[in-house]
Amino acid sequence: MKKIFLSILTVTVVLSSCKTLGQLGIKPSGLETVMALKSILDSSTFKAVKKLKNINDQGIEGALPSEIGSVLNTLRTVGYGDEVDKVTKSIGSASLLVIGESEQIMNDAIKELKFTDAVAVVLGGEDAATNVLKRAMYSTVKNRYSARLAQELDKTEVNTYWPIAMGAYNIFAKDKMQGSLPDFLAERAVDGLFIAVGKEEAKARTDYKALGNSVVTKVFDYYTKNKS
């Protein structure tokens, strides 16, 4: 009887210890939670950039912001048709180059990202991590885009024609355009990039195990089961 009691006691203690250890092991550390969020963002950025590279089926003019198209049409109207072709080609080449570098630009920004409350972000909306990144790094990413675009466009005569086109466009336009071409393009490009990354984050959250990342699975498994 004594042996049976001791056996039951031993099993109870072992099970209790396992449960405690399990709880300690299951709950992710702060570092793991941050790592999981950054892994989600890395994956979302990669997928978003890959899609952005493939959306240029209509040619660069079809992919440019509508305001740019209007400005280029204004240039054609005042007799700068040949120059418009040069401008379009230059913008296209520079934009494609920057898109090609987008993943590295965003990954660098993700590495610098600080999550003050990573758990809240895990439990937040479907694009909560993307929004944290956007708030923290928007200006940095946009400035890097703008600088890279300017570097490429400076090799052409685009900047000579841009003020002429913008001035002609603003005479009749309700919403006036201001600033340099690189800044304008960079702002639109980064807006589009963050929207794309947010959509990919939402998908990753619904199927986080598909990423094949043990830390992501641990973090999202735990907080999915312990939302309360």
Sequence and secondary structure as in RCSB ss.txt:
>XXXX:A:sequence
MKKIFLSILTVTVVLSSCKTLGQLGIKPSGLETVMALKSILDSSTFKAVKKLKNINDQGIEGALPSEIGSVLNTL
RTVGYGDEVDKVTKSIGSASLLVIGESEQIMNDAIKELKFTDAVAVVLGGEDAATNVLKRAMYSTVKNRYSARLA
QELDKTEVNTYWPIAMGAYNIFAKDKMQGSLPDFLAERAVDGLFIAVGKEEAKARTDYKALGNSVVTKVFDYYTK
NKS
>XXXX:A:secstr
 HHHHHHHHHHHHHHHHHHHHHHHHHS  HHHHHHHHHHHHHHHHHHHHHHHHT GGG HHHHS HHHHHHHHHH
HHTT HHHHHHHHHHHHHHHHHHHHHHHHHHHHHHHH   TTHHHHHTS TTHHHHHHHHHHHHHHHHHHHHHHH
HHHTTSSHHHHHHHHHHHHHHH SS   S HHHHHHHHHHHHHHHHHHHHHHHHHHTGGGG  HHHHHHHHHHHH
T  
